[in-house]
């Protein structure tokens, strides 16, 4: 079963990408002619990928009692095969691939920071908490 934060992130990606702009990060000069990069997943698989295809990154805490310590797991979205889990930090990966200027950090209501490729965001709307008055209005 998916962690609730993962479900929220997947929903956020679906909402944001359906209204994405026509411009892509691949249109930027710096991302147009990149060599393939490599990263190793937590399961030990080394992936060769186009860094310009990364759409989103976020880190979630490891499960309690993990043999790899308490460092969070970074999830990479946008590559073929679904999300990829790696041990490298989000900031470390973005700096290593020279992608930091192309990503914006957003914080979800549960406190998880999500890094989105700026060119995939068309608009952002804050989620308002449901109040008792709003529940009564919606119930009518």
Secondary structure, 3 states (H helix, E strand, C coil): CCCHHHHHHHHHHHHHHHCCCCCCHHHCHHHHCCCEEEEEECCCCEEEEEHHHCCEEEEECCCCCCCCCCCCEEEEECCCCCCEEECCCHHHHHHHCCCHHHEEEEECCCCCEEEEEHHHCCCCCCCCCCCHHHHHHHHC
